[in-house]
């Protein structure tokens, strides 16, 4: 290994590897899979001068019409300021409507418009095609294992959200035998 001194901190000229005690294969597979998974939506949204934050908001508002701003913030784990900028654009452009809550006038409920639903479906279809094509290359039973793997990568405190969105994940609940509040 060749090291060069720069400002008293040596330059490293060898790449990180399994010799560092980490298997980089899965990390890089996830990185490149995600990069390609979001490439088509990124291109579609760029034509509207939107980015990934817009995509996430559109997705979750379409998956849970009437979601409160507070719940959306909880899902996205972003600041109010970041969400406000994105929401303002989506509302002004007619993709999302914001309605004051009936019982709590402080609540802001978010609903997709038809224009917002159409865009969200268009984006999701290209991602679904990518997933379906990848699953076709695997044995049929691998789909469940793939879901289990991805679910296991979610922090336990974040799993109830995905369970509420996807009621068909019953087979994955074995990972959360002690977690019963997802049914609320």
N, C-alpha and C positions, 0 to 999 in steps of 0.2 A: 504494500500500500504506500502510495506516494502522498506525502502531506506537505503543504506549502504554508508558510506563515503569512498572515495578513492581519494587521492590527492586533497582534498577539494571540489570535485565535486561528488554529490550524484549519486549512481547507481540506475537506474530505474529497478524495477523487475516486473512491469506489462506491458503487451503489449499495443501498440497503439490500439485504438478502435474508434468506432463511438462516444464515449464520448469525443474524442479530436476534434470533429467537422468535421470529414472527413469520408465519406463512402468508406471503403477499398475494398468493394466487386468488383466493376468494375476495380479498379487498379489491384487487384490480378487476376481477370479473364483475363485481357489483358496481364499481365505478363506471366501467365501460358500458355495462348493460343499462345503467341509469342514464348515462350520457345519450345513448341511442334511443332509449325509451322516451326521453323528453325532446329529442331533436325535431320530430315532426310537429308536435304541438308548439314548440318554440318558434318554428318557421311560420306556422299559421298565425300565431299571436303577434309576431313581429310585424306582419302586414297590417295589423291594427294598431301598431305602436304599443302593444301590451307585452308583458313578460310573465314569468312563472308565478309571481304573486297573483296576478289576475287569473291565471289558470286555476290555482288552488282555491281562490275565492269562488270562482264560477263553479268549480266541481262540487264543493261542499254546500253551497247554497242550492244547487240543483239536486244534490242527494238528500238534503234536509230542508225543503221549502218551509219558511217560517222560522228558521234558525235565528236565535238572538245574536246580536253583535258579540255579546259576552261569550256565548258558546263557541262562536266562530274563532274568537281570539284564543280560547282554550285549545281548540283543535290545531290551529295553525302555529301557535307559540310565537306570535309576532307582537310588536308593540301596537298600541292604539293608533299612534301616528302613522305607522306603515300601512295599517289597514285602512285608515281614513283616506289616505291618498288614492289607494287602489279602488276602494268602494266609490269614491267621488267620481272617478272616471267611468266605472262600470254603470253607475246610476245615470250619469249625464249622457252616456252613449246608449242607454236604453236596454242594457243587458240584465240589470237587476233593479228591483223596486224595493224601497224601504218604507215600511208601514209602522206607525206608532202602535204599541201594544194596547189591546182593549182594556185589560184589567190593570195594567201598570203602564201609565202614560210615559214613563221614563224608558221603557223598553223600546228597542228598535228591532223590528222583525224584518228579515230579508227574504225576498221571494225572487225566483227567476222570472223573467218575461219570456214570451215565446222566442224572441230573438236570442235571449240568453240560453234557453234550453237547446235551441238549434245549434248554437256554437259549442256548447258543452258536449253535446252528443257527437258532433263532428270530430272534436278533439279526442274524445274517448274511443271512438270507433277506430281511429288509426292506432291508438295504444292497444286496444283489444286485439286487433289484427296481429300486432307484433307478438303479443303473448300467445295467441292461438297458434301462430306459426312456430314459435319456439317449443310449445308443448307437443306439437305434432312430431317433433324429432325425438320425443321421449316415450318410454313405455306408458301405457294408459294410466297405471296406478301412480305414476310420478306426480301427477297434478296435485293430489292431496298432500304428498310429501313436500311439494314446493310451497303450498299454502302454509303448511305447518312450519316450515323453515322461516318463511317471511314473518309469520305471526310471532314466532319465538324471538325474532330480532327486535320486536317492539317492546319497549319498556313495559313492565307489568301494569304500571299505573295508567298507561295509554291504551291498554287493551279493551277496556269497556267501551270506548268510543268506537273502535272498529267492530266490536260485537254488536253494538246498536245499529250500525250502518249495514251490517251483513249478517242477518239473522241465520243464514245458512252455514255459519261457521261452527255449528254444534260439535263437530268432530274435533275441533281444536280446543275445546273447553277443558280437555284432559290436562292441558298445560296449566290451567288455572283452577284446580279442584277446590281451592279455598276461596276463590273469588265468586261471590254470588250476586253482587250488586249490579252486574251488567243487565239483569232482567228488569230493573226499575224503569 
